[in-house]
Amino acid sequence: MSSAPINVGVVGLGWWSDVLANCTEDSSFIKFTTCFSRSKEKRQKFAEDFDCKAAGSLEEMLKTPGLDGVVITTPNNAHLEIVRSAAKAGKHVFVEKPIANDIAEAFEIERICREAGVILSIGHSYRRHSGIRHIAELIKNDELGRISLAEGVFSKNRGLRLSGPQDWRFQSAELPGGCLMQIGIHQIENLLFLLGDIVEVSSMMARLETKAEIEDVGSVLLRFKSGAIGFVVADYISADRFELTVSGTKAIARFNLQSGVSLLKQGEKDFSSLNVPPNDYLRVQMEEFGSCVRNGTSPEVGAKEAVAPLAVIHAAIKSNKERRAVTIEEVLASSSRPSIRRQTA
């Protein structure tokens, strides 16, 4: 296998495309070599900032000599058609979360990539943070005991700055579930990674302060297949906060994006900080995509793993609307699509 970095083009140039390009600028696994946006100004600026070629169209970008893959950071509703074009051109695909707004579209993205024989990786990045990885190890080694409760909170003040429909996040049709889809899905995916399958969801959402059409606060009560209970809160109008807590019969583990990991053991009164240095989890994610393309291996987060948190969001939307608990099985059945296999190259 070649040891050279794979060459990728990025579609959809906003602040997040810059973040991904920055974190991989000196990587030996992946290199951004071309870009496309409908905005000429945006693509020219990205090309200048990251020393790559600006393409005048998606078709032109896909014909770039030596191009291995496509990184998609567009609004969610554009994912499907870009994936279709990329897979048809034989390019491997990285899609920023969520895989799609709609479950049926998510299944279609999976089918397209599987039939084209291209790798599909989805950008659920937080599970790769060293702190969350450490909690996963604590669970695996039975250091927390039987897990009873898991809590995730993610708040950002972005909703206060959504001033008009020129930002796709302003529109409820473009962001179903509002802040739960935009940021809450990260904590839902983290808990799925740590605790396994979710079977039932109850939710409450509200629009309190934002000028946008979307719900700016939402909560989801989760029942896991294991019997554990989970709770995720997303808030789009408060100061930045990212915390996750897992409680077991032996200890409670807590992760804060700023302060790291701490542990409260049975019989102790205070949490003790653990020495878990932070890592560049975004770089880990992108380099894994490069490695999968280079070696023909499966990504950690493929279509199956990406559909699971998306189904929870849609169950939450239905629960909030109908004021009842909703099962994941019910939501998946209503998509009228077969269950999916793990993506392989």
C-alpha positions as CSV (number, residue, x, y, z in Angstrom):
1,M,0.0,0.0,0.0
2,S,1.1,3.5,-0.8
3,S,2.3,5.7,2.2
4,A,1.5,8.9,0.4
5,P,-1.4,11.0,1.8
6,I,-4.7,10.6,-0.1
7,N,-5.8,13.7,-2.1
8,V,-9.3,15.0,-1.2
9,G,-11.5,17.8,-2.5
10,V,-13.8,19.6,-0.1
11,V,-17.3,20.7,-1.1
12,G,-19.1,23.4,0.9
13,L,-16.7,26.1,2.1
14,G,-17.6,27.7,5.5
15,W,-15.9,27.9,8.8
16,W,-16.0,24.1,9.3
17,S,-14.1,23.3,6.1
18,D,-11.4,25.6,7.4
19,V,-11.3,23.7,10.7
20,L,-10.8,20.4,9.0
21,A,-8.2,21.7,6.6
22,N,-6.3,23.3,9.4
23,C,-6.1,20.2,11.5
24,T,-4.7,18.1,8.7
25,E,-2.4,20.7,7.1
26,D,0.8,18.7,7.8
27,S,-0.8,15.3,7.8
28,S,0.9,12.3,6.1
29,F,-2.5,10.6,5.7
30,I,-4.7,13.2,4.0
31,K,-4.2,16.4,1.9
32,F,-6.7,18.9,0.7
33,T,-5.8,19.5,-3.0
34,T,-9.0,21.1,-4.4
35,C,-12.2,22.7,-3.4
36,F,-15.5,23.8,-4.6
37,S,-18.2,26.2,-3.5
38,R,-20.9,28.0,-5.6
39,S,-19.3,31.2,-4.2
40,K,-16.3,32.1,-6.4
41,E,-15.0,34.3,-3.5
42,K,-15.2,31.5,-1.0
43,R,-13.4,29.0,-3.2
44,Q,-10.7,31.4,-4.2
45,K,-10.1,32.3,-0.6
46,F,-9.9,28.6,0.5
47,A,-7.6,27.8,-2.3
48,E,-5.3,30.7,-1.3
49,D,-5.4,29.8,2.4
50,F,-4.7,26.1,2.0
51,D,-2.6,26.1,-1.2
52,C,-5.0,24.0,-3.3
53,K,-6.9,24.4,-6.6
54,A,-10.3,26.1,-6.8
55,A,-12.7,24.2,-9.1
56,G,-15.4,26.0,-11.0
57,S,-17.9,23.2,-10.5
58,L,-18.4,20.0,-8.7
59,E,-17.9,18.1,-11.9
60,E,-14.6,19.9,-12.5
61,M,-13.4,19.0,-9.0
62,L,-14.3,15.4,-9.4
63,K,-12.2,15.2,-12.6
64,T,-9.1,16.5,-10.7
65,P,-6.2,14.1,-11.6
66,G,-5.2,11.9,-8.6
67,L,-8.3,12.8,-6.5
68,D,-9.1,10.0,-4.1
69,G,-11.9,11.3,-2.0
70,V,-14.4,14.1,-1.3
71,V,-15.1,15.8,2.0
72,I,-18.6,17.2,2.3
73,T,-19.3,20.1,4.6
74,T,-22.4,21.5,3.0
75,P,-25.8,22.0,4.6
76,N,-27.4,18.6,5.4
77,N,-29.9,18.6,2.7
78,A,-27.2,18.7,0.0
79,H,-25.4,15.6,1.2
80,L,-27.2,13.0,-0.9
81,E,-26.7,14.5,-4.3
82,I,-23.1,15.3,-3.7
83,V,-22.5,11.7,-2.5
84,R,-24.2,10.4,-5.6
85,S,-21.9,12.4,-7.9
86,A,-18.8,11.5,-5.9
87,A,-19.5,7.8,-5.7
88,K,-20.4,7.7,-9.5
89,A,-16.9,9.2,-10.1
90,G,-15.4,6.5,-7.9
91,K,-14.4,8.8,-5.1
92,H,-14.4,7.9,-1.4
93,V,-16.7,10.0,0.7
94,F,-16.4,11.8,4.1
95,V,-19.7,13.4,5.2
96,E,-19.8,15.8,8.1
97,K,-22.5,14.9,10.6
98,P,-25.4,14.2,10.4
99,I,-25.3,11.8,7.5
100,A,-28.5,13.4,6.3
101,N,-31.6,15.2,7.6
102,D,-33.8,12.3,6.6
103,I,-33.4,8.6,7.5
104,A,-34.5,7.4,4.1
105,E,-31.8,9.7,2.5
106,A,-29.3,8.2,4.9
107,F,-30.1,4.7,3.7
108,E,-29.8,5.9,0.1
109,I,-26.4,7.4,0.8
110,E,-25.3,4.0,2.3
111,R,-26.7,2.1,-0.7
112,I,-25.0,4.4,-3.2
113,C,-21.6,4.1,-1.6
114,R,-21.9,0.3,-1.0
115,E,-22.9,-0.4,-4.6
116,A,-20.1,1.9,-5.9
117,G,-17.6,0.2,-3.7
118,V,-16.4,3.5,-2.1
119,I,-15.7,4.1,1.6
120,L,-18.3,6.2,3.5
121,S,-17.1,7.9,6.7
122,I,-19.3,10.2,8.8
123,G,-18.0,13.0,10.9
124,H,-19.1,12.2,14.4
125,S,-15.8,13.3,15.9
126,Y,-16.3,13.6,19.7
127,R,-16.2,9.9,20.4
128,R,-12.5,10.1,19.3
129,H,-11.6,12.6,22.0
130,S,-9.1,11.0,24.5
131,G,-11.4,11.8,27.4
132,I,-14.4,9.9,26.0
133,R,-12.1,7.1,24.9
134,H,-10.9,6.9,28.5
135,I,-14.4,6.6,29.8
136,A,-15.0,3.8,27.3
137,E,-12.0,2.0,28.7
138,L,-13.3,2.5,32.2
139,I,-16.6,0.9,31.2
140,K,-14.9,-1.9,29.3
141,N,-12.7,-2.7,32.3
142,D,-15.7,-2.7,34.7
143,E,-14.3,0.1,36.7
144,L,-17.6,1.9,36.8
145,G,-19.7,-1.2,37.5
146,R,-23.2,-1.6,36.2
147,I,-24.1,1.5,34.3
148,S,-27.4,3.1,35.4
149,L,-27.4,6.6,34.1
150,A,-25.7,8.7,31.4
151,E,-26.0,12.4,31.0
152,G,-24.9,14.7,28.2
153,V,-25.1,18.5,27.9
154,F,-24.1,20.6,24.9
155,S,-24.8,24.3,24.8
156,K,-23.6,27.1,22.5
157,N,-24.9,30.6,21.9
158,R,-25.0,30.2,18.1
159,G,-28.8,30.5,18.1
160,L,-28.6,34.0,19.3
161,R,-26.7,35.0,16.2
162,L,-29.0,33.4,13.6
163,S,-30.5,36.6,12.1
164,G,-32.1,35.5,8.8
165,P,-32.8,32.7,6.3
166,Q,-29.5,33.3,4.5
167,D,-28.1,31.0,7.2
168,W,-29.5,27.5,6.5
169,R,-29.5,26.8,10.2
170,F,-32.2,29.5,10.6
171,Q,-34.8,27.4,8.7
172,S,-36.7,24.6,10.4
173,A,-37.0,22.7,7.1
174,E,-33.2,22.7,6.8
175,L,-32.6,21.7,10.4
176,P,-35.3,19.4,11.7
177,G,-35.1,19.1,15.5
178,G,-33.3,22.4,15.7
179,C,-30.5,22.4,18.2
180,L,-30.9,18.7,18.9
181,M,-29.9,18.0,15.3
182,Q,-27.2,20.6,15.2
183,I,-25.4,20.0,18.5
184,G,-27.4,17.5,20.7
185,I,-26.7,14.7,18.2
186,H,-23.0,14.8,19.3
187,Q,-23.9,13.8,22.8
188,I,-26.5,11.2,21.6
189,E,-23.8,9.6,19.4
190,N,-21.3,9.7,22.3
191,L,-23.8,7.8,24.5
192,L,-24.5,5.3,21.8
193,F,-20.7,4.7,21.5
194,L,-20.4,4.3,25.3
195,L,-23.6,2.4,26.2
196,G,-24.8,0.7,23.0
197,D,-28.3,0.7,21.4
198,I,-31.1,3.0,22.4
199,V,-34.6,1.5,22.2
200,E,-37.0,4.3,23.3
201,V,-37.0,8.1,23.4
202,S,-39.1,10.8,25.1
203,S,-38.5,14.4,24.3
204,M,-39.4,18.0,25.0
205,M,-38.3,21.0,22.8
206,A,-38.9,24.7,22.8
207,R,-38.1,27.9,20.9
208,L,-37.4,30.5,23.5
209,E,-35.1,33.2,22.4
210,T,-33.6,32.8,18.9
211,K,-35.0,34.7,15.9
212,A,-34.7,31.6,13.8
213,E,-37.5,29.1,13.1
214,I,-35.8,26.3,14.9
215,E,-36.1,25.0,18.5
216,D,-33.3,26.5,20.5
217,V,-33.5,24.2,23.5
218,G,-34.3,20.5,23.6
219,S,-34.1,17.5,25.9
220,V,-34.2,13.8,25.2
221,L,-34.8,11.0,27.7
222,L,-33.3,7.7,26.5
223,R,-33.8,4.1,27.4
224,F,-30.9,1.9,26.4
225,K,-31.2,-1.8,25.5
226,S,-29.0,-2.5,28.5
227,G,-31.7,-1.0,30.8
228,A,-29.7,2.1,31.6
229,I,-31.3,5.5,31.3
230,G,-29.8,8.4,29.5
231,F,-30.5,12.1,29.3
232,V,-29.2,14.6,26.7
233,V,-29.8,18.4,26.7
234,A,-29.0,20.7,23.8
235,D,-29.2,24.5,24.3
236,Y,-28.5,26.9,21.4
237,I,-28.8,30.2,23.4
238,S,-26.5,29.7,26.3
239,A,-22.7,29.9,26.9
240,D,-20.5,27.1,25.6
241,R,-20.6,23.9,27.7
242,F,-19.9,20.3,26.8
243,E,-20.2,17.8,29.6
244,L,-20.8,14.1,29.8
245,T,-21.4,11.9,32.9
246,V,-21.7,8.2,33.2
247,S,-22.8,6.7,36.5
248,G,-22.3,3.1,37.6
249,T,-22.5,1.0,40.7
250,K,-18.7,1.4,41.4
251,A,-18.0,4.9,40.2
252,I,-19.1,8.0,38.3
253,A,-17.0,9.3,35.4
254,R,-17.3,12.8,34.2
255,F,-15.9,14.5,31.1
256,N,-15.8,18.2,30.5
257,L,-14.3,19.4,27.2
258,Q,-12.4,22.1,29.0
259,S,-11.3,20.5,32.3
260,G,-11.0,16.8,31.2
261,V,-11.9,13.6,33.0
262,S,-12.7,13.1,36.7
263,L,-13.8,10.1,38.7
264,L,-16.0,9.8,41.8
265,K,-15.7,6.3,43.4
266,Q,-18.2,4.8,45.7
267,G,-17.4,5.9,49.3
268,E,-15.6,9.0,48.3
269,K,-17.0,12.6,48.6
270,D,-15.2,14.4,45.8
271,F,-14.3,13.9,42.1
272,S,-10.6,13.2,41.5
273,S,-9.1,14.5,38.2
274,L,-7.5,11.9,36.0
275,N,-4.4,12.5,33.9
276,V,-5.9,12.2,30.4
277,P,-4.2,14.6,28.1
278,P,-6.5,16.0,25.3
279,N,-5.9,15.0,21.7
280,D,-6.6,16.5,18.3
281,Y,-9.7,14.3,17.9
282,L,-10.6,16.0,14.6
283,R,-7.2,15.1,13.1
284,V,-7.7,11.6,14.4
285,Q,-11.0,11.4,12.5
286,M,-9.7,12.8,9.3
287,E,-6.5,10.7,9.3
288,E,-8.6,7.6,9.9
289,F,-10.5,8.4,6.7
290,G,-7.2,8.7,4.9
291,S,-6.0,5.4,6.3
292,C,-9.2,3.6,5.3
293,V,-8.9,4.8,1.7
294,R,-5.2,3.9,1.6
295,N,-5.7,0.5,3.1
296,G,-9.2,-0.5,2.1
297,T,-10.5,-0.8,5.6
298,S,-13.8,0.2,7.2
299,P,-14.2,3.5,9.1
300,E,-15.2,3.4,12.7
301,V,-18.3,5.6,12.0
302,G,-19.9,4.4,8.8
303,A,-23.6,4.5,7.7
304,K,-24.8,2.1,10.4
305,E,-23.3,4.1,13.2
306,A,-24.5,7.4,11.7
307,V,-28.1,6.3,11.2
308,A,-28.4,5.4,14.9
309,P,-28.2,8.9,16.3
310,L,-30.2,10.3,13.4
311,A,-33.0,7.8,14.3
312,V,-32.9,9.1,17.9
313,I,-33.4,12.7,16.7
314,H,-36.4,11.7,14.6
315,A,-37.9,9.8,17.5
316,A,-37.4,12.9,19.6
317,I,-39.1,15.1,17.0
318,K,-42.1,12.6,16.9
319,S,-42.1,12.3,20.7
320,N,-42.2,16.1,21.2
321,K,-45.0,16.5,18.6
322,E,-47.2,13.6,19.9
323,R,-46.4,14.0,23.6
324,R,-45.5,10.3,24.0
325,A,-42.6,7.9,24.2
326,V,-41.4,6.7,20.7
327,T,-39.4,3.5,20.0
328,I,-36.4,3.5,17.6
329,E,-38.0,0.5,15.9
330,E,-41.1,2.5,15.1
331,V,-39.0,5.3,13.5
332,L,-36.9,3.0,11.4
333,A,-39.9,1.0,10.3
334,S,-41.6,4.2,9.1
335,S,-38.6,4.9,6.9
336,S,-39.6,1.9,4.7
337,R,-36.0,1.0,4.2
338,P,-34.1,-2.2,5.0
339,S,-31.6,-2.4,7.8
340,I,-28.1,-1.6,6.6
341,R,-24.8,-3.5,6.8
342,R,-21.6,-2.1,8.0
343,Q,-19.8,-0.3,5.2
344,T,-16.9,-2.1,3.6
345,A,-14.5,-1.0,1.0
